[in-house]
Amino acid sequence: RILKTPPLLRCSRATRACVRAHAMAASAEATTTPRRAAFERDGFLLLRGFASREECAGMKQRMQDLIAQWDPEKTLAPVFATDEKEQLKHQASSDYFLDSADRIHFFLEAGATGEDGKLKKDLPKASALNKVGHGLHVVDETFKAYSHSDKVTSLVADLGWRDPVLPQSMYIFKQPKIGGEVTSHQDSCFLHTTPRPTCLGLWLSLDHATLENGCLWARPGSHLEPIRRLFVRNPEHFEKRDEKSPKMVFEGCGTDVKANEWEGKMPIGWEPPTSEGLYERGFKPVECEPGDLVVIHGQVDHLSLPNTSPKHRETYQLHLIEGPGEGVTWSPRNWLQYPDKKEFPSLRNGLEERKRKASEISS
């Protein structure tokens, strides 16, 4: 279901002008490093060896520990999908999804549940998971340590974020042989801020991610295009109390861009092994080794293909935004809302410590 966007949330010319003005001001006052220049040119950045192999192995082991502790008999863990029809069917109707904001919840691959909505008895739970989210960085010490590490803080500062906070984290499995595709999307569609979009994704590869097992594809320069649509809480359900209405809906932003043709879908001709349709539309594969990080601007058009290989392709993904210290507001209509108006974890202390150390060195 797609609704018109209310005037206050519409991706207007004024909003785009605000974004451009802020970008110009930030660039003028900051020393542009090579990685920031590449990020601002392409909208994404591949950083080799960002995390050690030991860190990656530690996160993978910790996830296995969490899975071992999870009892699928006690939860109706929904399927997680990125196809628009299935997305509205599963995420848009799930309290378990909405309640995962600051917790650790488990989401299954399509076909992994029985008629009772629970994991099929004959499936090993570790092989049936699509993702775990969305509060690993909030409640688990292993993932929290990486999420608040000096290297993450330094990178974010280098790229120009001044009051970064962390709304969301996800562990994505892309299971061997059954891991589905992730359709074309912009992260700011799901994690929206005003008066300007500020979402930044940090996509850490824990395994080899290749053309064979479903690596990321991104379209360079697409971060300069406007947001195409928003995934928001449905006013029919939350305000008018219509229980039959879906909890979440997509709202079009009224933007006239070529990418609307494949938004929420796979572009024509995406199929491997040639994937000619992706190359024709400007997408490029981003192959990674364990420990490599892909930094993703919130408006970059990106996707990934199915994993039909016998190889694992697991990732740990963080999403951050600018916080209130920069005059930025988290949209109250986003799906992700912490309970009791709890604040998102902040990286500000790490930034201030970084500045203090730099000042000591210079003096």
N, C-alpha and C positions, 0 to 999 in steps of 0.2 A: 504494500500500500504506500503510495507516494502522495504527500500533501504539499500544498503551497507553504513556503516559509513565511512566518509573520514578519512584518516590516522591520522589527528590531533585530532580527537574526539574519535578515537577507544579506547576501554577500554583495553589498552595494559598492558603487564607485567611491563613496566617501570612505568606506572601510578599506578598500584597496589603496586609496590615497594615503590613509593613515599608515598602512603597512609599508608603503614605499618611503614615506617620510621617516619612519622609525629606522628602517634599514639604512637609509642614507646617513642619518645621525650617528647610528652605531658604528658604521664603517668609518666615518670621519674621525671618531675619537679613539678608535682602536688600531693597534698595530696589526696589520693583516699578515698572518703566518701563511706558509704554503698550504697547509691543510685547510685553513679557513677559506683561502682563495679558491681552492678546488671545490670545497663544499658550496660556496656561494655561486660558483659557476654551474655546477651540475645538479646540486640539490641532494647529493648523496656522496659518501666518502667511504672508501675501503681502507681500513687501517690494519696492516699485517701484524700479527703477534701482539695484539692489544692485551690479551690475557695469556697467562702461561698454560702449558699443557696440564700442569698440576692443578691449577684453578679449575680448568674445564672438567678434569676427571673428578675433582671434589664436588662440583655441582651436579654432575651426572650421578655420582654415588648418593649424594644427599637426596636427589629426587627419587632414587630407588628406595631409599629408607622411608620417604613420605608415602610412596605407593604401598609399601609393605604395611604401613600403619592404617591405610585407608580401607574401610569396610564398605564395599559397594552395596551390600545388602541394606545398609542403613540410610542410603541416600538415593534419590532419583536423579542421578547425574545425567543431565541432558546431552544430546548430541550437539557438537559445535560445528557450524557450517558457515561458509562464506558466500555461497550461491544465494542471491537475493531472496528467492522464494523460500528456500530452506532456512535462511537466516531469520526471516520474519516468523516462520513457523516455530523455530526452536528458541532462539534468544529472546524474541519479542514477547513470548508468553511465559517466560520462566522466572520465578522468584529466586530460584537457586542461582541463576545467572546474575540477577541484580544484586543479590546478597553477597556476591563474591568480591565486592570492591576492595575490602581490606582483610580478606580471609584467603585461605587456601581451599579452593574447590576444584573438582575433577570433572573434565568434560570428555565425552566419548566420541569415537569415530562413528560415522554413519553405518548402520547395520549392526552395531554392537549391542543393541538393546532388544529385549524381548517384548512381548505384548504388555507386560506389566511395567514397562519403562525402566527396568533394571538391567544390569549387565547380564548377558547370556551366560548360562552356567558353564558352557564348554569353552569360553574364551578366557585366556589368562588376562588379568586386569592390566598388567603392564604393557600388553600388546594391543589393547583396545582403546587406549587413551589418545585423544587428539591434542589436548592441552591441559595445563594446570594454571590457575590464576585466581585472582588478579592482585593478591596482596602478599606475594612471596617476599617482597622487599620490606614488608611491614612486620611480619611475624616470624620469619625464619632467619636465624643468625647467619647461616652460610650465604644465602642470597642477599641478605642485608649488608654483609661485609663487602661484597663486590659492588653492590649498588651505591654505597657511600664511600667507595675507595678513592684514594688520592688521584688515581689515573682517570676515573670517571669525572670527578670534580674539575680537574685540570682541563680535560677535553671540553667539557661544557663551557667553562669560562673562556677558553681559547676561541670557541665558536660564537661567543658574544652573549650568552645567557647570563643575566646578572642576579636574578633571584629565583634560581631553579628549584622546583618542587617536583616530587615523584608521585603521580596519581596511580600508576599502573605497572605491573610486571606480569610476564607470562612465560611459561615454559612450554615450548611447542615441540611435538614429537615427530611429525611427518613420518609416520610408521613405515617400515619396509614393506613394499608391495601393495599396501593399502592406503598410504598417506595421500589424501586428496589435494587437488589444486587449491590455491588461494587466489580468488579472482581480483581483477584490477580494482585498486582503491587508493584513497588518500587517507592517512591516519587522522588528519584533522576533521574528517567526516565524523569520526567517533569520539574524538577528544577535542572539543571546541572551546576556544577562549575568545573573549571580547576585551577591548575593541579591535584586537587583531589576533590572528591565529599564531600560536607560539609552540605548537607541539613539535617535539624532537624525539625520534626513535633511535634506540641503541640496540642493534641486532647482533648478538654475540653468537658466533658459530661454535658449537661444542664438538662437532664432528666435521669431517670433510663434507662440504656442500658443493655439489657438482651438477653438470647438466644431466648426469645419469640419475641422481637421486633427488632432484627437485630444488635446485638452488634458487636464490632470489633473482628476479629480473627487475630492472628499474629503467625509467625513461629520462635520460639526462635533460635538464632544463625545464622539466615539467613543473618544478616548484614555483615557476613564475606564472603559472596558470591559476585561475581562481578555484576555490573549493566548489566542487560540483554538486554535492548534496550533504545533508546532515542526518545523522541517526539520533533521534531524540525521543524523549518521553512523550507519549501521546496524551495531549490534553483531554481527549475524549475519555480516556481511562482514568487519569490521575486527577483531573479537575472536575469533570462532569460525572465521574464515578460510574461510567458505563463499563461494567465488568465484562461485557462481551467484546469490547474493543481490545485490540492488541496493546500491550504495555508500551511497545516501541514502534516507531514508524520512521520511514525515510522521508525527508522533506527536500524537494528540489530547490536549488539556489537560483534558478533562472539564468544560469550562465550558458553562453553559446560558445562551446568549445568542441573540437573534433572528438575529444576523449569521451564525451557523453555517449558515443556510440557503443563503447565497451565498458562503461562504468558498471561495476558490480557483476561483470561477466568476463569471459575470456575472449580476447579479440579473435576475429576470424583468422584461421590459419595458424593458431597457436600450437597445434599438435606436434609433438616430437616424432621423428628425430630432427626434422629440419626447422620447425618453428618459424617458417618464413614470414608468417603474418606478424610476429612480434618484431622481428628485425625491420620489416617494412614500416612499422609504426614508430620506430625509434627506440624500442626497448633493447637493453643490453644485459646479458647474463652476468651475474656477480658471483663467481666461484670463490669459495673460501676454504681455508684449512682450519683445524681446531685452534681457537684463540683469536681468529680474525674478527674484527668488528666492522659492521656496516652501519654508518651513521645516516639516518634518513630524515630529511626535512618533511614536515607534516603535510605538505602539499604535493610531494613527489608521487607520481603514478608508479605503482609497483605491484608485483604479483609473483606467484611461484607455481611451478608445474607439479603434477603428481609425482610421487615417489613409487615407481613401479619396480625398482631395483631391490635386491636383498639387503641393502646397506642402510644403516641408521643415518638420520639427518636431524639431530636435535639442536635446539637453540634456546638461549635465555634472552628475553627481550624486555627492555625497559622503555617506558615512555615518560617524558618529563615536559613540563610547561614552565613559562615564566609565572612567578607568584605575585601576590598582591603588592609586594614592594616595588614592582615595576608598573603598577597601575593596571594589572591584568586580572580579569575575573574569569573563573571557571564557570561555564554555563550551567545554570541550575536545571537545564533540560537535557544535559548529557545523561547517558544511561548510568555511568559510574558516579555514584555519590556516596561518600563515607557517612556512616550513621552518626547521628547527634552532632552534625556539622563539624566533625573532627577534621583538623587540618591535615593536608598532605605532608608526608615527610619532606623536610627541606635539606638542600645541599648548601645553604647559606653559610653555615659554620665552617664547612670545608673551604668555601671560597674565601672567607675572611682569614682563615688560617694560612691559606696560600698567599694572600696579599701581605700578611704579617711577615712571613718568611722571606718573601721577595724584598720587602722593605729593609729587613735586617741585613740581607746580602748586599743591597745597594749602599747601605750606610757603612 
